[in-house]
Amino acid sequence: MVGVFAAYWILDEAPTQAQYIGGSVILFGLFLSQMGSLQMAHRRNLPQVEPMEVENGIGFKGL
Protein backbone atom coordinates (compact mmCIF):
# COMPACT_ATOMS: atom_id res chain seq x y z
CA MET A 1 0.00 0.00 0.00
CA VAL A 2 2.88 2.35 0.72
CA GLY A 3 4.24 1.69 -2.76
CA VAL A 4 0.90 2.60 -4.32
CA PHE A 5 0.75 5.85 -2.34
CA ALA A 6 4.36 6.68 -3.20
CA ALA A 7 3.73 6.04 -6.90
CA TYR A 8 0.68 8.29 -6.74
CA TRP A 9 2.37 11.19 -4.95
CA ILE A 10 5.85 11.02 -6.48
CA LEU A 11 5.24 9.70 -9.99
CA ASP A 12 1.63 10.88 -10.47
CA GLU A 13 0.53 7.36 -11.41
CA ALA A 14 -3.13 6.63 -10.79
CA PRO A 15 -3.79 3.35 -8.93
CA THR A 16 -5.46 0.61 -10.94
CA GLN A 17 -8.70 -1.11 -9.99
CA ALA A 18 -6.73 -4.14 -8.79
CA GLN A 19 -4.70 -1.94 -6.45
CA TYR A 20 -7.87 -0.38 -5.04
CA ILE A 21 -9.38 -3.82 -4.45
CA GLY A 22 -6.17 -5.14 -2.91
CA GLY A 23 -5.85 -2.13 -0.63
CA SER A 24 -9.43 -2.43 0.54
CA VAL A 25 -8.94 -6.14 1.28
CA ILE A 26 -5.83 -5.32 3.32
CA LEU A 27 -7.62 -2.58 5.26
CA PHE A 28 -10.59 -4.87 5.91
CA GLY A 29 -8.22 -7.57 7.19
CA LEU A 30 -6.57 -5.08 9.52
CA PHE A 31 -9.99 -4.02 10.78
CA LEU A 32 -10.99 -7.63 11.50
CA SER A 33 -7.69 -8.25 13.26
CA GLN A 34 -8.21 -5.26 15.53
CA MET A 35 -11.77 -6.30 16.33
CA GLY A 36 -10.50 -9.76 17.33
CA SER A 37 -7.83 -8.22 19.54
CA LEU A 38 -10.40 -6.03 21.28
CA GLN A 39 -12.67 -9.01 21.93
CA MET A 40 -9.79 -11.05 23.38
CA ALA A 41 -8.83 -8.16 25.67
CA HIS A 42 -12.45 -7.90 26.82
CA ARG A 43 -12.60 -11.64 27.57
CA ARG A 44 -9.45 -11.44 29.69
CA ASN A 45 -11.10 -8.87 31.95
CA LEU A 46 -14.05 -11.15 32.77
CA PRO A 47 -13.98 -12.91 36.15
CA GLN A 48 -12.65 -16.46 36.03
CA VAL A 49 -15.02 -19.29 36.92
CA GLU A 50 -13.53 -22.16 38.90
CA PRO A 51 -13.83 -25.52 37.10
CA MET A 52 -15.88 -28.24 38.73
CA GLU A 53 -13.93 -30.79 40.71
CA VAL A 54 -15.25 -33.74 38.70
CA GLU A 55 -11.80 -35.23 38.15
CA ASN A 56 -11.09 -35.45 41.89
CA GLY A 57 -14.45 -37.01 42.67
CA ILE A 58 -14.03 -39.99 40.33
CA GLY A 59 -10.27 -40.42 40.65
CA PHE A 60 -9.35 -39.60 37.03
CA LYS A 61 -5.62 -38.90 36.80
CA GLY A 62 -5.34 -38.09 33.09
CA LEU A 63 -3.47 -39.86 30.35
All heavy atoms as TSV, in Angstrom:
chain	resi	resn	atom	element	x	y	z
A	1	MET	N	N	0.828	-1.184	0.000
A	1	MET	CA	C	0.000	0.000	0.000
A	1	MET	C	C	0.875	1.252	0.000
A	1	MET	O	O	0.516	2.242	-0.622
A	1	MET	CB	C	-0.936	-0.009	1.201
A	1	MET	CG	C	-2.061	-1.015	1.065
A	1	MET	SD	S	-3.232	-1.056	2.427
A	1	MET	CE	C	-3.693	0.639	2.579
A	2	VAL	N	N	1.986	1.190	0.693
A	2	VAL	CA	C	2.885	2.349	0.719
A	2	VAL	C	C	3.444	2.603	-0.675
A	2	VAL	O	O	3.579	3.759	-1.092
A	2	VAL	CB	C	4.012	2.112	1.752
A	2	VAL	CG1	C	5.039	3.221	1.691
A	2	VAL	CG2	C	3.442	2.010	3.145
A	3	GLY	N	N	3.736	1.531	-1.403
A	3	GLY	CA	C	4.239	1.693	-2.763
A	3	GLY	C	C	3.221	2.348	-3.688
A	3	GLY	O	O	3.585	3.151	-4.543
A	4	VAL	N	N	1.962	2.004	-3.496
A	4	VAL	CA	C	0.904	2.605	-4.322
A	4	VAL	C	C	0.784	4.091	-4.014
A	4	VAL	O	O	0.695	4.930	-4.917
A	4	VAL	CB	C	-0.442	1.884	-4.096
A	4	VAL	CG1	C	-1.579	2.618	-4.789
A	4	VAL	CG2	C	-0.354	0.452	-4.578
A	5	PHE	N	N	0.824	4.435	-2.720
A	5	PHE	CA	C	0.753	5.853	-2.343
A	5	PHE	C	C	1.975	6.622	-2.827
A	5	PHE	O	O	1.853	7.751	-3.314
A	5	PHE	CB	C	0.612	6.009	-0.832
A	5	PHE	CG	C	-0.739	5.644	-0.318
A	5	PHE	CD1	C	-0.874	4.702	0.680
A	5	PHE	CD2	C	-1.886	6.235	-0.823
A	5	PHE	CE1	C	-2.107	4.352	1.160
A	5	PHE	CE2	C	-3.140	5.894	-0.346
A	5	PHE	CZ	C	-3.244	4.944	0.651
A	6	ALA	N	N	3.149	6.012	-2.736
A	6	ALA	CA	C	4.358	6.683	-3.204
A	6	ALA	C	C	4.313	6.890	-4.706
A	6	ALA	O	O	4.713	7.947	-5.207
A	6	ALA	CB	C	5.595	5.863	-2.813
A	7	ALA	N	N	3.843	5.895	-5.448
A	7	ALA	CA	C	3.728	6.041	-6.902
A	7	ALA	C	C	2.738	7.143	-7.259
A	7	ALA	O	O	2.947	7.891	-8.217
A	7	ALA	CB	C	3.311	4.726	-7.529
A	8	TYR	N	N	1.683	7.253	-6.464
A	8	TYR	CA	C	0.680	8.290	-6.741
A	8	TYR	C	C	1.248	9.684	-6.475
A	8	TYR	O	O	1.118	10.596	-7.290
A	8	TYR	CB	C	-0.571	8.054	-5.905
A	8	TYR	CG	C	-1.632	9.108	-6.094
A	8	TYR	CD1	C	-2.380	9.161	-7.269
A	8	TYR	CD2	C	-1.871	10.061	-5.115
A	8	TYR	CE1	C	-3.343	10.130	-7.454
A	8	TYR	CE2	C	-2.837	11.035	-5.291
A	8	TYR	CZ	C	-3.566	11.077	-6.455
A	8	TYR	OH	O	-4.516	12.036	-6.644
A	9	TRP	N	N	1.891	9.866	-5.328
A	9	TRP	CA	C	2.370	11.194	-4.946
A	9	TRP	C	C	3.639	11.594	-5.685
A	9	TRP	O	O	3.790	12.749	-6.075
A	9	TRP	CB	C	2.607	11.268	-3.440
A	9	TRP	CG	C	1.331	11.245	-2.672
A	9	TRP	CD1	C	0.857	10.212	-1.937
A	9	TRP	CD2	C	0.361	12.284	-2.576
A	9	TRP	NE1	N	-0.359	10.541	-1.393
A	9	TRP	CE2	C	-0.687	11.820	-1.764
A	9	TRP	CE3	C	0.265	13.572	-3.102
A	9	TRP	CZ2	C	-1.802	12.572	-1.459
A	9	TRP	CZ3	C	-0.851	14.334	-2.791
A	9	TRP	CH2	C	-1.869	13.839	-1.988
A	10	ILE	N	N	4.568	10.666	-5.877
A	10	ILE	CA	C	5.851	11.021	-6.481
A	10	ILE	C	C	5.791	10.973	-8.000
A	10	ILE	O	O	6.249	11.883	-8.692
A	10	ILE	CB	C	6.960	10.091	-5.942
A	10	ILE	CG1	C	7.130	10.314	-4.438
A	10	ILE	CG2	C	8.277	10.330	-6.664
A	10	ILE	CD1	C	8.036	9.316	-3.760
A	11	LEU	N	N	5.225	9.893	-8.552
A	11	LEU	CA	C	5.238	9.696	-9.994
A	11	LEU	C	C	3.940	10.092	-10.688
A	11	LEU	O	O	3.840	9.992	-11.904
A	11	LEU	CB	C	5.541	8.221	-10.303
A	11	LEU	CG	C	6.842	7.667	-9.718
A	11	LEU	CD1	C	6.946	6.178	-9.979
A	11	LEU	CD2	C	8.038	8.413	-10.299
A	12	ASP	N	N	2.955	10.506	-9.931
A	12	ASP	CA	C	1.633	10.883	-10.470
A	12	ASP	C	C	0.992	9.744	-11.255
A	12	ASP	O	O	0.325	9.967	-12.264
A	12	ASP	CB	C	1.722	12.138	-11.345
A	12	ASP	CG	C	2.012	13.379	-10.525
A	12	ASP	OD1	O	1.583	13.417	-9.353
A	12	ASP	OD2	O	2.668	14.303	-11.054
A	13	GLU	N	N	1.182	8.519	-10.796
A	13	GLU	CA	C	0.529	7.361	-11.410
A	13	GLU	C	C	-0.768	7.066	-10.661
A	13	GLU	O	O	-0.769	6.959	-9.446
A	13	GLU	CB	C	1.424	6.128	-11.341
A	13	GLU	CG	C	2.639	6.188	-12.224
A	13	GLU	CD	C	3.428	4.896	-12.184
A	13	GLU	OE1	O	2.947	3.917	-11.572
A	13	GLU	OE2	O	4.519	4.872	-12.750
A	14	ALA	N	N	-1.847	6.944	-11.405
A	14	ALA	CA	C	-3.125	6.627	-10.787
A	14	ALA	C	C	-3.178	5.136	-10.459
A	14	ALA	O	O	-2.761	4.306	-11.273
A	14	ALA	CB	C	-4.262	6.995	-11.715
A	15	PRO	N	N	-3.668	4.778	-9.266
A	15	PRO	CA	C	-3.793	3.350	-8.932
A	15	PRO	C	C	-4.802	2.653	-9.833
A	15	PRO	O	O	-5.795	3.251	-10.261
A	15	PRO	CB	C	-4.293	3.360	-7.479
A	15	PRO	CG	C	-3.989	4.721	-6.969
A	15	PRO	CD	C	-4.011	5.632	-8.146
A	16	THR	N	N	-4.537	1.389	-10.113
A	16	THR	CA	C	-5.460	0.611	-10.937
A	16	THR	C	C	-6.584	0.054	-10.067
A	16	THR	O	O	-6.537	0.137	-8.837
A	16	THR	CB	C	-4.713	-0.547	-11.622
A	16	THR	OG1	O	-4.231	-1.428	-10.606
A	16	THR	CG2	C	-3.554	-0.040	-12.458
A	17	GLN	N	N	-7.575	-0.527	-10.722
A	17	GLN	CA	C	-8.701	-1.107	-9.989
A	17	GLN	C	C	-8.224	-2.260	-9.109
A	17	GLN	O	O	-8.696	-2.415	-7.982
A	17	GLN	CB	C	-9.765	-1.590	-10.948
A	17	GLN	CG	C	-10.999	-2.132	-10.257
A	17	GLN	CD	C	-12.056	-2.599	-11.249
A	17	GLN	OE1	O	-11.817	-2.654	-12.449
A	17	GLN	NE2	N	-13.223	-2.923	-10.736
A	18	ALA	N	N	-7.269	-3.035	-9.583
A	18	ALA	CA	C	-6.734	-4.144	-8.790
A	18	ALA	C	C	-6.046	-3.630	-7.525
A	18	ALA	O	O	-6.146	-4.248	-6.459
A	18	ALA	CB	C	-5.761	-4.958	-9.630
A	19	GLN	N	N	-5.361	-2.508	-7.623
A	19	GLN	CA	C	-4.705	-1.942	-6.446
A	19	GLN	C	C	-5.731	-1.404	-5.450
A	19	GLN	O	O	-5.529	-1.503	-4.241
A	19	GLN	CB	C	-3.732	-0.847	-6.874
A	19	GLN	CG	C	-2.525	-1.402	-7.607
A	19	GLN	CD	C	-1.671	-0.324	-8.239
A	19	GLN	OE1	O	-2.174	0.743	-8.614
A	19	GLN	NE2	N	-0.392	-0.605	-8.378
A	20	TYR	N	N	-6.810	-0.829	-5.939
A	20	TYR	CA	C	-7.874	-0.383	-5.043
A	20	TYR	C	C	-8.507	-1.569	-4.318
A	20	TYR	O	O	-8.737	-1.517	-3.106
A	20	TYR	CB	C	-8.964	0.374	-5.807
A	20	TYR	CG	C	-8.624	1.806	-6.131
A	20	TYR	CD1	C	-8.633	2.252	-7.441
A	20	TYR	CD2	C	-8.319	2.712	-5.124
A	20	TYR	CE1	C	-8.334	3.568	-7.748
A	20	TYR	CE2	C	-8.015	4.031	-5.418
A	20	TYR	CZ	C	-8.020	4.448	-6.726
A	20	TYR	OH	O	-7.734	5.745	-7.021
A	21	ILE	N	N	-8.779	-2.632	-5.063
A	21	ILE	CA	C	-9.381	-3.822	-4.452
A	21	ILE	C	C	-8.420	-4.446	-3.443
A	21	ILE	O	O	-8.814	-4.796	-2.330
A	21	ILE	CB	C	-9.796	-4.829	-5.544
A	21	ILE	CG1	C	-10.935	-4.251	-6.376
A	21	ILE	CG2	C	-10.189	-6.164	-4.929
A	21	ILE	CD1	C	-11.267	-5.072	-7.610
A	22	GLY	N	N	-7.155	-4.572	-3.817
A	22	GLY	CA	C	-6.169	-5.140	-2.906
A	22	GLY	C	C	-5.995	-4.310	-1.646
A	22	GLY	O	O	-5.906	-4.845	-0.539
A	23	GLY	N	N	-5.968	-3.002	-1.798
A	23	GLY	CA	C	-5.848	-2.126	-0.634
A	23	GLY	C	C	-7.049	-2.216	0.284
A	23	GLY	O	O	-6.906	-2.220	1.512
A	24	SER	N	N	-8.230	-2.325	-0.299
A	24	SER	CA	C	-9.428	-2.429	0.541
A	24	SER	C	C	-9.473	-3.776	1.259
A	24	SER	O	O	-9.904	-3.847	2.415
A	24	SER	CB	C	-10.692	-2.213	-0.294
A	24	SER	OG	O	-10.804	-3.209	-1.285
A	25	VAL	N	N	-9.001	-4.840	0.611
A	25	VAL	CA	C	-8.941	-6.144	1.281
A	25	VAL	C	C	-7.957	-6.097	2.448
A	25	VAL	O	O	-8.233	-6.614	3.534
A	25	VAL	CB	C	-8.572	-7.255	0.268
A	25	VAL	CG1	C	-8.227	-8.554	0.972
A	25	VAL	CG2	C	-9.706	-7.469	-0.710
A	26	ILE	N	N	-6.815	-5.448	2.241
A	26	ILE	CA	C	-5.829	-5.321	3.320
A	26	ILE	C	C	-6.398	-4.520	4.479
A	26	ILE	O	O	-6.265	-4.906	5.642
A	26	ILE	CB	C	-4.540	-4.677	2.780
A	26	ILE	CG1	C	-3.822	-5.656	1.855
A	26	ILE	CG2	C	-3.625	-4.240	3.917
A	26	ILE	CD1	C	-2.652	-5.055	1.114
A	27	LEU	N	N	-7.039	-3.402	4.190
A	27	LEU	CA	C	-7.620	-2.581	5.257
A	27	LEU	C	C	-8.728	-3.324	5.993
A	27	LEU	O	O	-8.846	-3.227	7.218
A	27	LEU	CB	C	-8.142	-1.267	4.689
A	27	LEU	CG	C	-7.075	-0.287	4.214
A	27	LEU	CD1	C	-7.722	0.934	3.582
A	27	LEU	CD2	C	-6.166	0.112	5.362
A	28	PHE	N	N	-9.539	-4.088	5.268
A	28	PHE	CA	C	-10.595	-4.872	5.907
A	28	PHE	C	C	-9.990	-5.949	6.811
A	28	PHE	O	O	-10.483	-6.194	7.906
A	28	PHE	CB	C	-11.504	-5.502	4.839
A	28	PHE	CG	C	-12.667	-6.249	5.404
A	28	PHE	CD1	C	-13.684	-5.579	6.063
A	28	PHE	CD2	C	-12.742	-7.626	5.291
A	28	PHE	CE1	C	-14.762	-6.268	6.597
A	28	PHE	CE2	C	-13.812	-8.324	5.815
A	28	PHE	CZ	C	-14.819	-7.645	6.473
A	29	GLY	N	N	-8.911	-6.577	6.365
A	29	GLY	CA	C	-8.225	-7.566	7.185
A	29	GLY	C	C	-7.644	-6.957	8.453
A	29	GLY	O	O	-7.711	-7.549	9.528
A	30	LEU	N	N	-7.075	-5.775	8.337
A	30	LEU	CA	C	-6.567	-5.081	9.524
A	30	LEU	C	C	-7.698	-4.745	10.490
A	30	LEU	O	O	-7.544	-4.864	11.712
A	30	LEU	CB	C	-5.828	-3.804	9.112
A	30	LEU	CG	C	-4.487	-4.000	8.420
A	30	LEU	CD1	C	-3.962	-2.673	7.892
A	30	LEU	CD2	C	-3.497	-4.630	9.368
A	31	PHE	N	N	-8.827	-4.325	9.954
A	31	PHE	CA	C	-9.990	-4.020	10.784
A	31	PHE	C	C	-10.463	-5.261	11.544
A	31	PHE	O	O	-10.713	-5.210	12.752
A	31	PHE	CB	C	-11.113	-3.458	9.911
A	31	PHE	CG	C	-12.409	-3.261	10.631
A	31	PHE	CD1	C	-12.562	-2.211	11.515
A	31	PHE	CD2	C	-13.463	-4.137	10.437
A	31	PHE	CE1	C	-13.759	-2.032	12.194
A	31	PHE	CE2	C	-14.655	-3.973	11.099
A	31	PHE	CZ	C	-14.807	-2.912	11.983
A	32	LEU	N	N	-10.565	-6.397	10.839
A	32	LEU	CA	C	-10.987	-7.634	11.496
A	32	LEU	C	C	-9.992	-8.072	12.565
A	32	LEU	O	O	-10.382	-8.546	13.631
A	32	LEU	CB	C	-11.159	-8.747	10.468
A	32	LEU	CG	C	-12.369	-8.666	9.550
A	32	LEU	CD1	C	-12.371	-9.841	8.588
A	32	LEU	CD2	C	-13.653	-8.639	10.354
A	33	SER	N	N	-8.716	-7.887	12.288
A	33	SER	CA	C	-7.685	-8.252	13.262
A	33	SER	C	C	-7.814	-7.411	14.526
A	33	SER	O	O	-7.697	-7.930	15.638
A	33	SER	CB	C	-6.310	-8.057	12.641
A	33	SER	OG	O	-5.306	-8.254	13.599
A	34	GLN	N	N	-8.066	-6.127	14.374
A	34	GLN	CA	C	-8.211	-5.260	15.534
A	34	GLN	C	C	-9.467	-5.581	16.325
A	34	GLN	O	O	-9.465	-5.533	17.554
A	34	GLN	CB	C	-8.224	-3.786	15.108
A	34	GLN	CG	C	-6.890	-3.310	14.598
A	34	GLN	CD	C	-5.811	-3.447	15.641
A	34	GLN	OE1	O	-5.980	-3.084	16.796
A	34	GLN	NE2	N	-4.678	-3.993	15.237
A	35	MET	N	N	-10.541	-5.931	15.640
A	35	MET	CA	C	-11.770	-6.300	16.335
A	35	MET	C	C	-11.548	-7.577	17.155
A	35	MET	O	O	-12.032	-7.690	18.274
A	35	MET	CB	C	-12.919	-6.503	15.344
A	35	MET	CG	C	-13.361	-5.234	14.661
A	35	MET	SD	S	-13.899	-3.960	15.804
A	35	MET	CE	C	-15.346	-4.726	16.482
A	36	GLY	N	N	-10.819	-8.540	16.597
A	36	GLY	CA	C	-10.503	-9.763	17.331
A	36	GLY	C	C	-9.635	-9.484	18.545
A	36	GLY	O	O	-9.823	-10.069	19.608
A	37	SER	N	N	-8.691	-8.566	18.412
A	37	SER	CA	C	-7.828	-8.217	19.538
A	37	SER	C	C	-8.632	-7.550	20.651
A	37	SER	O	O	-8.401	-7.808	21.832
A	37	SER	CB	C	-6.712	-7.279	19.076
A	37	SER	OG	O	-5.870	-7.916	18.164
A	38	LEU	N	N	-9.574	-6.700	20.278
A	38	LEU	CA	C	-10.399	-6.033	21.283
A	38	LEU	C	C	-11.291	-7.033	22.018
A	38	LEU	O	O	-11.489	-6.932	23.226
A	38	LEU	CB	C	-11.254	-4.945	20.634
A	38	LEU	CG	C	-10.513	-3.704	20.164
A	38	LEU	CD1	C	-11.454	-2.776	19.407
A	38	LEU	CD2	C	-9.865	-2.990	21.325
A	39	GLN	N	N	-11.824	-8.011	21.294
A	39	GLN	CA	C	-12.673	-9.013	21.927
A	39	GLN	C	C	-11.864	-9.884	22.881
A	39	GLN	O	O	-12.331	-10.237	23.955
A	39	GLN	CB	C	-13.356	-9.875	20.876
A	39	GLN	CG	C	-14.474	-9.167	20.167
A	39	GLN	CD	C	-15.158	-10.047	19.137
A	39	GLN	OE1	O	-14.742	-11.173	18.899
A	39	GLN	NE2	N	-16.204	-9.527	18.525
A	40	MET	N	N	-10.637	-10.237	22.500
A	40	MET	CA	C	-9.793	-11.050	23.379
A	40	MET	C	C	-9.425	-10.269	24.640
A	40	MET	O	O	-9.396	-10.820	25.731
A	40	MET	CB	C	-8.532	-11.498	22.649
A	40	MET	CG	C	-8.785	-12.548	21.595
A	40	MET	SD	S	-9.548	-14.047	22.243
A	40	MET	CE	C	-8.219	-14.684	23.218
A	41	ALA	N	N	-9.149	-8.977	24.507
A	41	ALA	CA	C	-8.832	-8.157	25.673
A	41	ALA	C	C	-10.043	-8.058	26.590
A	41	ALA	O	O	-9.906	-8.068	27.816
A	41	ALA	CB	C	-8.385	-6.769	25.222
A	42	HIS	N	N	-11.238	-7.977	26.014
A	42	HIS	CA	C	-12.453	-7.901	26.817
A	42	HIS	C	C	-12.676	-9.211	27.565
A	42	HIS	O	O	-13.075	-9.212	28.722
A	42	HIS	CB	C	-13.657	-7.590	25.924
A	42	HIS	CG	C	-14.957	-7.578	26.651
A	42	HIS	ND1	N	-15.262	-6.627	27.594
A	42	HIS	CD2	C	-16.020	-8.408	26.594
A	42	HIS	CE1	C	-16.467	-6.882	28.082
A	42	HIS	NE2	N	-16.947	-7.962	27.480
A	43	ARG	N	N	-12.405	-10.335	26.925
A	43	ARG	CA	C	-12.602	-11.635	27.568
A	43	ARG	C	C	-11.618	-11.854	28.707
A	43	ARG	O	O	-11.921	-12.538	29.671
A	43	ARG	CB	C	-12.457	-12.759	26.548
A	43	ARG	CG	C	-13.611	-12.830	25.592
A	43	ARG	CD	C	-13.437	-13.950	24.624
A	43	ARG	NE	N	-14.516	-13.928	23.639
A	43	ARG	CZ	C	-14.538	-14.639	22.556
A	43	ARG	NH1	N	-13.545	-15.459	22.285
A	43	ARG	NH2	N	-15.541	-14.553	21.713
A	44	ARG	N	N	-10.438	-11.288	28.613
A	44	ARG	CA	C	-9.448	-11.440	29.689
A	44	ARG	C	C	-9.874	-10.697	30.948
A	44	ARG	O	O	-9.461	-11.047	32.039
A	44	ARG	CB	C	-8.088	-10.924	29.225
A	44	ARG	CG	C	-7.421	-11.837	28.252
A	44	ARG	CD	C	-6.030	-11.365	27.917
A	44	ARG	NE	N	-5.554	-12.054	26.752
A	44	ARG	CZ	C	-4.965	-11.477	25.727
A	44	ARG	NH1	N	-4.758	-10.182	25.729
A	44	ARG	NH2	N	-4.575	-12.185	24.697
A	45	ASN	N	N	-10.673	-9.658	30.802
A	45	ASN	CA	C	-11.100	-8.868	31.949
A	45	ASN	C	C	-12.296	-9.474	32.678
A	45	ASN	O	O	-12.677	-8.997	33.741
A	45	ASN	CB	C	-11.449	-7.444	31.506
A	45	ASN	CG	C	-10.215	-6.691	31.061
A	45	ASN	OD1	O	-9.105	-6.986	31.501
A	45	ASN	ND2	N	-10.393	-5.732	30.182
A	46	LEU	N	N	-12.910	-10.515	32.119
A	46	LEU	CA	C	-14.046	-11.147	32.767
A	46	LEU	C	C	-13.576	-11.977	33.957
A	46	LEU	O	O	-12.465	-12.508	33.957
A	46	LEU	CB	C	-14.790	-12.050	31.776
A	46	LEU	CG	C	-15.467	-11.345	30.606
A	46	LEU	CD1	C	-16.079	-12.374	29.671
A	46	LEU	CD2	C	-16.525	-10.387	31.100
A	47	PRO	N	N	-14.393	-12.097	34.997
A	47	PRO	CA	C	-13.981	-12.914	36.146
A	47	PRO	C	C	-13.867	-14.384	35.755
A	47	PRO	O	O	-14.638	-14.893	34.954
A	47	PRO	CB	C	-15.098	-12.702	37.163
A	47	PRO	CG	C	-16.259	-12.226	36.373
A	47	PRO	CD	C	-15.697	-11.503	35.174
A	48	GLN	N	N	-12.880	-15.050	36.325
A	48	GLN	CA	C	-12.651	-16.457	36.027
A	48	GLN	C	C	-13.581	-17.336	36.861
A	48	GLN	O	O	-13.762	-17.105	38.046
A	48	GLN	CB	C	-11.192	-16.829	36.312
A	48	GLN	CG	C	-10.211	-16.086	35.439
A	48	GLN	CD	C	-10.352	-16.464	33.981
A	48	GLN	OE1	O	-10.654	-17.607	33.670
A	48	GLN	NE2	N	-10.171	-15.503	33.104
A	49	VAL	N	N	-14.142	-18.346	36.243
A	49	VAL	CA	C	-15.023	-19.289	36.916
A	49	VAL	C	C	-14.195	-20.524	37.248
A	49	VAL	O	O	-13.474	-21.050	36.403
A	49	VAL	CB	C	-16.218	-19.663	36.016
A	49	VAL	CG1	C	-17.094	-20.690	36.688
A	49	VAL	CG2	C	-16.995	-18.417	35.649
A	50	GLU	N	N	-14.282	-20.979	38.480
A	50	GLU	CA	C	-13.533	-22.162	38.896
A	50	GLU	C	C	-14.131	-23.406	38.251
A	50	GLU	O	O	-15.336	-23.579	38.237
A	50	GLU	CB	C	-13.577	-22.300	40.420
A	50	GLU	CG	C	-12.848	-21.193	41.143
A	50	GLU	CD	C	-11.360	-21.197	40.860
A	50	GLU	OE1	O	-10.785	-22.306	40.716
A	50	GLU	OE2	O	-10.787	-20.114	40.753
A	51	PRO	N	N	-13.291	-24.294	37.710
A	51	PRO	CA	C	-13.831	-25.522	37.105
A	51	PRO	C	C	-14.374	-26.454	38.183
A	51	PRO	O	O	-13.941	-26.429	39.335
A	51	PRO	CB	C	-12.621	-26.132	36.401
A	51	PRO	CG	C	-11.447	-25.547	37.100
A	51	PRO	CD	C	-11.860	-24.185	37.579
A	52	MET	N	N	-15.304	-27.273	37.785
A	52	MET	CA	C	-15.875	-28.237	38.728
A	52	MET	C	C	-14.835	-29.297	39.061
A	52	MET	O	O	-13.987	-29.632	38.245
A	52	MET	CB	C	-17.126	-28.883	38.126
A	52	MET	CG	C	-18.262	-27.913	37.948
A	52	MET	SD	S	-19.712	-28.599	37.126
A	52	MET	CE	C	-19.856	-30.201	37.775
A	53	GLU	N	N	-14.893	-29.797	40.249
A	53	GLU	CA	C	-13.926	-30.787	40.706
A	53	GLU	C	C	-14.380	-32.207	40.372
A	53	GLU	O	O	-14.371	-33.094	41.210
A	53	GLU	CB	C	-13.723	-30.632	42.218
A	53	GLU	CG	C	-13.157	-29.285	42.622
A	53	GLU	CD	C	-11.722	-29.103	42.117
A	53	GLU	OE1	O	-10.992	-30.114	42.001
A	53	GLU	OE2	O	-11.356	-27.958	41.836
A	54	VAL	N	N	-14.768	-32.427	39.114
A	54	VAL	CA	C	-15.247	-33.740	38.695
A	54	VAL	C	C	-14.098	-34.742	38.692
A	54	VAL	O	O	-14.261	-35.887	39.105
A	54	VAL	CB	C	-15.902	-33.660	37.314
A	54	VAL	CG1	C	-16.284	-35.029	36.797
A	54	VAL	CG2	C	-17.109	-32.735	37.363
A	55	GLU	N	N	-12.934	-34.312	38.253
A	55	GLU	CA	C	-11.802	-35.232	38.153
A	55	GLU	C	C	-11.431	-35.800	39.525
A	55	GLU	O	O	-11.098	-36.971	39.661
A	55	GLU	CB	C	-10.593	-34.534	37.532
A	55	GLU	CG	C	-10.778	-34.195	36.070
A	55	GLU	CD	C	-11.460	-32.849	35.881
A	55	GLU	OE1	O	-11.649	-32.138	36.884
A	55	GLU	OE2	O	-11.826	-32.538	34.749
A	56	ASN	N	N	-11.462	-34.981	40.561
A	56	ASN	CA	C	-11.089	-35.447	41.891
A	56	ASN	C	C	-12.134	-36.386	42.475
A	56	ASN	O	O	-11.814	-37.296	43.214
A	56	ASN	CB	C	-10.874	-34.265	42.830
A	56	ASN	CG	C	-9.665	-33.440	42.430
A	56	ASN	OD1	O	-8.774	-33.934	41.760
A	56	ASN	ND2	N	-9.661	-32.189	42.841
A	57	GLY	N	N	-13.390	-36.191	42.127
A	57	GLY	CA	C	-14.446	-37.007	42.666
A	57	GLY	C	C	-14.435	-38.427	42.136
A	57	GLY	O	O	-14.786	-39.373	42.849
A	58	ILE	N	N	-14.013	-38.638	40.910
A	58	ILE	CA	C	-14.029	-39.990	40.330
A	58	ILE	C	C	-12.637	-40.603	40.238
A	58	ILE	O	O	-12.495	-41.727	39.801
A	58	ILE	CB	C	-14.718	-40.003	38.948
A	58	ILE	CG1	C	-13.968	-39.091	37.980
A	58	ILE	CG2	C	-16.160	-39.605	39.061
A	58	ILE	CD1	C	-14.509	-39.143	36.555
A	59	GLY	N	N	-11.623	-39.877	40.623
A	59	GLY	CA	C	-10.275	-40.419	40.646
A	59	GLY	C	C	-9.572	-40.425	39.308
A	59	GLY	O	O	-8.614	-41.175	39.128
A	60	PHE	N	N	-9.998	-39.633	38.346
A	60	PHE	CA	C	-9.352	-39.604	37.031
A	60	PHE	C	C	-8.037	-38.866	37.141
A	60	PHE	O	O	-7.955	-37.760	37.644
A	60	PHE	CB	C	-10.273	-38.905	36.037
A	60	PHE	CG	C	-9.686	-38.791	34.665
A	60	PHE	CD1	C	-9.533	-39.927	33.862
A	60	PHE	CD2	C	-9.270	-37.571	34.162
A	60	PHE	CE1	C	-9.003	-39.839	32.601
A	60	PHE	CE2	C	-8.732	-37.468	32.908
A	60	PHE	CZ	C	-8.592	-38.602	32.131
A	61	LYS	N	N	-6.946	-39.497	36.692
A	61	LYS	CA	C	-5.616	-38.900	36.801
A	61	LYS	C	C	-5.108	-38.345	35.482
A	61	LYS	O	O	-4.040	-37.784	35.437
A	61	LYS	CB	C	-4.610	-39.955	37.297
A	61	LYS	CG	C	-4.994	-40.581	38.609
A	61	LYS	CD	C	-4.812	-39.600	39.726
A	61	LYS	CE	C	-5.065	-40.321	41.040
A	61	LYS	NZ	N	-5.173	-39.487	42.167
A	62	GLY	N	N	-5.804	-38.552	34.390
A	62	GLY	CA	C	-5.342	-38.087	33.091
A	62	GLY	C	C	-4.670	-39.190	32.320
A	62	GLY	O	O	-4.592	-40.339	32.748
A	63	LEU	N	N	-4.113	-38.847	31.190
A	63	LEU	CA	C	-3.468	-39.862	30.354
A	63	LEU	C	C	-2.050	-40.088	30.769
A	63	LEU	O	O	-1.320	-39.279	31.105
A	63	LEU	CB	C	-3.516	-39.438	28.878
A	63	LEU	CG	C	-4.917	-39.318	28.308
A	63	LEU	CD1	C	-4.836	-38.810	26.879
A	63	LEU	CD2	C	-5.637	-40.651	28.344
